[in-house]
Amino acid sequence: MTGPLADRLAAFDGKHVEPLERLADELPRTNATARRLLASAEREEPRLQVASTWLLKRWNELGFAFTPAQSRRIVKLLGAVTAWEAKLHLLQTLPGLVIPGPHAEALHTVLRQLLTEENKLVRAWTYHGLFVLGEQHYTYREDMSQLLANGQSDSAASVRARIRNILAASNWA
């Protein structure tokens, strides 16, 4: 990706989100722009991954509906990004996605792998991602219930708190 958008993404300092907030407001919320952001997030540069996924997460919070193809790319991207912040952003996007049936197993595999992440926020949101998967695909509920039970012994309070919130909000977990 080259051009003004790439320059603005690359200028992200990794700390201050105000420039990203402005960019989120300025960019047209179109499928074409979403494809450009996804392409940027697929790059190996952590700053581009973080900035692009932050924008995708923000759009999702603002009600942008990703296409099935974009949802598939987000699922694939979750297993490919290297920056923990990018993983977190993609995990936080999952509640707003429709997980296509053929890609549910791939997401399940990636989420199970992320349960061993060093970063406690990524682990916490991974449990939430598994809950989202179980909400959309009943076949994962039994596995999800077992993973939640196991996760309650995680050393991080944030992980245990996320699991408590999931259990309180669910009638099946």
C-alpha positions in Angstrom: 0.0 0.0 0.0 1.4 3.4 -1.0 0.0 6.9 -0.9 -1.5 9.2 1.7 -3.3 6.5 3.7 -0.2 4.4 3.9 1.8 7.5 5.0 -0.8 8.3 7.7 -0.8 4.7 9.0 2.9 4.5 9.0 3.1 7.8 11.0 1.2 6.3 13.9 3.5 6.4 17.0 2.0 3.4 18.7 0.7 5.4 21.6 -1.5 8.3 20.8 -4.7 7.4 19.1 -5.9 10.9 18.3 -4.5 10.8 14.8 -6.2 7.5 14.2 -9.5 8.9 15.6 -9.3 11.7 13.1 -8.4 9.3 10.3 -11.4 7.1 11.2 -13.7 10.0 10.9 -12.1 11.3 7.6 -11.9 8.0 5.7 -14.9 7.0 3.7 -16.4 3.9 5.4 -16.6 1.8 2.2 -15.7 -1.7 1.3 -12.9 -0.4 -0.9 -11.3 1.4 2.1 -11.8 -1.6 4.3 -10.0 -3.8 1.8 -7.1 -1.3 1.8 -7.0 -1.4 5.6 -7.0 -5.1 5.6 -4.2 -5.2 3.1 -2.2 -2.8 5.3 -2.8 -5.0 8.3 -1.4 -8.0 6.4 1.9 -6.3 6.1 4.8 -7.4 8.4 5.3 -4.0 9.9 3.8 -3.9 13.5 2.9 -0.2 13.4 0.9 -0.8 10.2 -0.8 -3.8 11.7 -1.7 -1.9 14.9 -2.9 1.3 13.1 -4.9 -0.6 10.5 -6.6 -3.0 13.0 -7.4 -0.1 15.3 -9.2 1.6 12.5 -11.1 -1.6 11.6 -12.1 -2.1 15.2 -13.3 1.6 15.4 -15.4 1.2 12.2 -16.9 -1.9 13.7 -17.8 0.0 16.9 -19.4 2.7 14.7 -21.6 0.1 13.0 -19.7 -0.7 9.8 -20.8 -4.1 8.5 -18.0 -6.2 7.1 -18.8 -8.3 4.1 -18.5 -12.1 4.4 -15.2 -11.9 2.4 -13.9 -9.2 4.8 -14.9 -11.3 7.8 -13.0 -14.2 6.4 -9.9 -12.0 5.9 -10.2 -10.8 9.5 -10.3 -14.4 10.8 -7.3 -15.3 8.7 -5.5 -12.1 9.8 -6.0 -12.9 13.4 -3.7 -15.9 13.0 -1.1 -13.9 11.0 -0.5 -10.6 12.8 2.5 -10.4 15.1 1.8 -7.3 17.1 -0.2 -8.1 20.3 -2.1 -4.9 19.9 -3.3 -5.9 16.4 -4.4 -9.3 17.8 -6.3 -7.5 20.5 -8.0 -5.2 18.0 -9.1 -8.1 15.8 -10.4 -10.0 18.8 -12.4 -7.0 19.9 -13.9 -6.9 16.4 -15.2 -10.4 16.5 -18.5 -9.6 18.3 -19.5 -7.5 15.3 -18.7 -10.1 12.7 -20.7 -12.9 11.2 -18.4 -15.8 11.2 -19.0 -17.8 8.0 -19.6 -21.5 8.7 -16.7 -22.8 6.6 -14.3 -20.5 8.5 -15.5 -21.3 12.0 -13.0 -24.2 12.5 -10.1 -22.0 11.4 -11.2 -19.4 13.9 -11.6 -22.0 16.6 -8.0 -23.2 15.9 -6.5 -19.7 16.0 -8.4 -18.9 19.2 -7.3 -22.0 21.0 -3.7 -21.1 20.1 -4.1 -17.5 21.4 -5.1 -18.9 24.8 -1.4 -19.4 25.5 -0.5 -15.8 24.5 1.8 -14.0 26.9 -0.3 -10.9 26.9 -3.1 -11.1 29.4 -5.4 -8.8 27.4 -5.1 -11.0 24.4 -5.9 -14.0 26.5 -8.9 -12.3 28.0 -10.4 -11.2 24.7 -9.6 -14.7 23.3 -12.1 -16.1 25.7 -14.6 -13.6 24.6 -13.8 -14.6 21.0 -14.5 -18.2 21.8 -17.8 -17.1 23.4 -18.7 -15.2 20.2 -17.9 -18.3 18.2 -20.1 -20.5 20.4 -22.9 -18.0 20.1 -22.8 -18.2 16.3 -21.9 -21.9 16.0 -23.5 -24.3 18.5 -21.1 -27.1 17.8 -18.4 -25.2 19.7 -20.3 -24.7 22.9 -19.2 -27.8 24.7 -15.6 -27.1 24.0 -16.1 -23.4 25.0 -17.6 -24.4 28.3 -14.6 -26.6 29.1 -12.2 -23.8 28.1 -14.0 -21.3 30.3 -13.8 -23.6 33.3 -10.0 -24.1 32.7 -9.5 -20.4 32.2 -10.8 -19.5 35.6 -7.5 -20.6 37.0 -5.5 -18.2 34.8 -3.1 -16.1 36.9 -4.3 -12.8 35.4 -7.2 -11.1 37.1 -8.3 -9.5 33.8 -8.7 -13.0 32.2 -10.7 -14.2 35.2 -12.9 -11.1 35.1 -13.6 -11.5 31.4 -14.6 -15.1 32.0 -16.9 -14.0 34.9 -18.6 -11.5 32.6 -19.1 -14.1 29.9 -20.6 -16.6 32.3 -22.9 -13.9 33.7 -24.1 -13.0 30.1 -24.5 -16.5 28.9 -27.3 -19.0 29.5 -25.2 -21.9 28.1 -21.5 -21.3 29.0 
